[in-house]
């Protein structure tokens, strides 16, 4: 099991709140129930998750400070990134709202012998029990699309800013407004007929308008629950309002996820590299970032252009 945090208690007291006070008001109960049922397990090891995991790791290696820097992985699921980074010598603290994810995180220890996490704790992204300016980097890979109210997203980003040392990097993930419609198009009449369904089409029209993803009650759609999907410019603006600058928004899966039989391609070294080469090529092209479905914004605290 992960080691307990080595931070002194007095360093952890800046914004420690009770579980009742920090209960997330805008997390859909079905979303949390899904995570507590273990739906996240294995997501990054199949289909477009393969590209997301590989490209995100590349970007982390390119931009993180050297180990043994302190990293807080907030909303980090069951710890795929946390354990990988710990194996590279980073001091990683994993936080997630799902008790199941935190429990499952211990199972990854066998995949990284000799490595350990500094902590693995159930926590709300808006209130992390660590001291101000104690992290060299923060990963925020899931909360922004599960927190549907803008003021609460701002609270989560402000908390990241509090935790980071001056100049520290934030890695914030988002889902694009085009993601659901693009996915439904790629599987139309092979896996479902959602494009022919009025309820589904009304849902995606709303997503394109304001980013609000609200699953219809009477629909064959069984995907992600109540969420907020970002436009790249909206993500940049929210980060700027929280005190982050120098933001670069990456389309981490590019158009690579459109390749047929991705799981089979991934097993072939040359095919895999061909897909990744195309992803890197489109990575920051503003005209097609939305095609990526997933975005990763890399920002710095208190960064100002020279």
N, C-alpha and C positions, 0 to 999 in steps of 0.2 A: 504494500500500500504506500501511497505517496507520503513523503515526510511532511510534517507540519511546518507551517511558515516559521522562518527563523527571525522574522522581524520582531523587535521588542514591542510589547503591548502598547507602550505610550506612542509609538509611531503609527499604530493602527487606529488611533482614536479620533482622528480629525472629523470623520463623517460616518461614524458607526451608528446605525439606527436599528431599531427592533425589526423583526420579520414583519410584524403587522404594519409598521410605518412604511416599509419599503415595498410592500406588495405591488406588483406592476398592475396598474389599472387597465392598461390597454392591450394586454396579451390575450389573444383569443383562447378560450378554454379548450377548444378542440386542438389548437396548435400545441399547447403545453401537454395535453393528453397524448398527442402523437409522439412527442419527444419522450414522455415518460413511458410510452409503450416500446421505445427503442427504435423508432423509425430512422433515426440518423445513422445507426450502425451500418457501416459499409457503403454509405452514399458516395464517398469519394473514391471508391474502387470499382465503379462501373459507369458506363455511358459517359455523359458530359462531365460527371464528377472526376473522371480520370484526368481530363484536361484542366479543370479548375484546380485540382490538387497540385498537378505538376507545374503549371504556370505560376501559381501563387508561391510555391516553394522557390522557384527561380527568382521571383521578385523580392522575396524575403532575403535570400542569399545576397542579392545585389545591393540591398539598401540597409539592412540591419547593422547596428554597431557590432564589433567583434564580441564573441563570448569572453568572459562569462557575464554579459550584460543581463539586467533584470527585465523580464518580459511578463506582462500581465495579459493572459489570453481570456478575454471577457466574452461570454457567450460562446465559448469554445467547444461546445458539444461534449463528446466523450474524450476529446483530447488528441485528435490526430496530429494537429500542428504542434500542440504543446509537447507531446512525447518526442516527436521528431526534433524539435528545437532543443529539448533537454538532452537528447543524444549527441547534439553538437556542442554541448558544454554550456548552454544558456541556463540561467536560473529562472525557471518558469513557474508561474502561479496560474492555475486553471480555475475559472469561475463559470458557472452555468446555472440557469434558473431551474433546470430539470434535475431532480434527485437521481433519476435513472441514469442520465448521462454521467453524472459525477461518480456513481457507483460503477458503471461500465468502464470508466477511465482506468481503473486499477488493472483491468484485463490486458491493457496494452503494455504493461510492464514486461511481459514475456517477450514481446517483439523488440524491445530495446534493453537487452541485458546490460547491467551496469549503470543504467540511467535511472533518474528519479525526478519527480516533480517536487518543487518546494511546498506546494499546497494544491489541493483539489477541493473546492468548496462550492456549495450551493449559494448563489448570490444573485442579486438584482443588478443589472448593468448601471442603474442610476446611483447605486450606493455600494461601493466596494470598501471593505474594511481594511484599507491600507493607508499609509500616511501620504501626505501631500508631497509631490515631487520625489517619488521613490521608484519610479519605473523609467527605464531607458527607452522602452517601446511598449505600445499597447496594440493588441489585435482586437478588433471589434468586427468579427466576421459574420455575425448573425443578427444581433439585436436591432439594427436599423430597419430591417424590413418586417420585423415582428412587432415593433412599437409603432402603432398606427397614429397616435396623436403627436403632432409636431412639437408641442412644448415638452413632451416626455422624451422625444428623440433628442431635443436640445439638452435636456437634463443629463441624458446618457453621455452625450458628447462633452458637456461641461465637466462631467465626472472624469472622463478620460484626460481632459486638459489639466484638471487638478492633480491627477496621479502622475502625469509625465514630468520629467525634469525639463528645464528650458531647452528647447531645440530637439526634444525627444520626438520620435516618429509615431504616428497613428496610422494603422492599416484598417480602413473601414470598408466593409463589403456592402453591396446593395444589389437588388434585382431590378432589371430594367422594366419599363412599362410595356415593352413589346414581347416580353418573355413568354407569357401564356399563349398569346396568339401565334407566335412563331412555332412554339412546340406543337400546338394543335394542328397547324398546317403540315408539319413534317410527319405526323402520324395519321393524317386524315384518310379515312376509309381503309387503313391497315390495322389500326388499333381502336379507333373510335370514329364517331360521326359528329363530333362536337361542333364543327363549323356549320352544320345544318340546324343546330339547336338555337332557338331565339334567346333562351335564357342565358346560354353561354355567350352568345354574341353581344348581348346587352352588358354582361360582366366585363368583357374585354374592351368594349367601347368606353366604359367608365374608367378602366385602367389607363387608357390612352389619354383621357381627358385630364384626370387629376391624380393618377397613381393609386387610387383606392381599389384594392382587390377584395371584393366581397363575394364569397362563394354563394351561388343561388341555392335556395332551398329545394327547388324542384329542377334538378339537373343531373345529367349523367357525370358531370365533372366531379372528380374526387381528389383534386389536387390540394395544394397548400391552402390553409385556412386564412382568416382575415389578416391582411397584410398591407404594407405600403410599398409600392414600387416607385423607384426614383428615375427621373430624368438626370443625365449626367450633370447638367448645370445646376439643378436643384440640390444635388449632393454636394457640389462645390460650395454653394451658398450656405448650406447648413453648417459645413465645416468652418467656413470663414466666420460665421456668426459666433462660433464657439471658441474662436481664438487660434484657428489653424490657418496656415498659409503655405505657399509653394506647392499647392495640391496638384498632383498628376492623377488623372482617372484612367485606369487601364481596363480594357475589355478582356478579361482574363480567359475567356474561352473562344473569343473571336468568332470566326465562322466554322471553326474546326468541328464543332458538335453536330454540324449538318452532314458530315461524312457518314455514309451508310456503314452499318455493322462496326461501330466504333470499338466495341469490346474485342472483336477479332483483329482489327487493325492494330490495336494497342499491343497485341502479343508479338507483332512483327516489328523488330527494332527500326528498320528502314521506313516502314509505313508510319510508325509512331513519330519519328523525327520529322517526316514530311508534314504531318498534321501540325506538330508544334511549330514548325517553321512558318506555316501560314498564320498561326495564331499570333506569333511575335510580330509578323509583318503588319497586322491590322491593330495591334495592341492599343495604340493611342490615336488612331485615325478618328477624328471627331465625327465624320460623316457616317461611320458604321459601328460606333461603339455600342449602340443599342442592339445590334445583331448578336452581341456576345451573350446576352441574357443575364450574365453576372458581371458586376463591376467591382473593381478594387481601387479605392482612392488612397493614395499615400500622401500624407501631410506632415507638417512639422509644427510643433508648438512655438508660438511667438516668432514665427518666421516672417521676415520682411524682405522684400526685393531690394537689392542694392542698386 
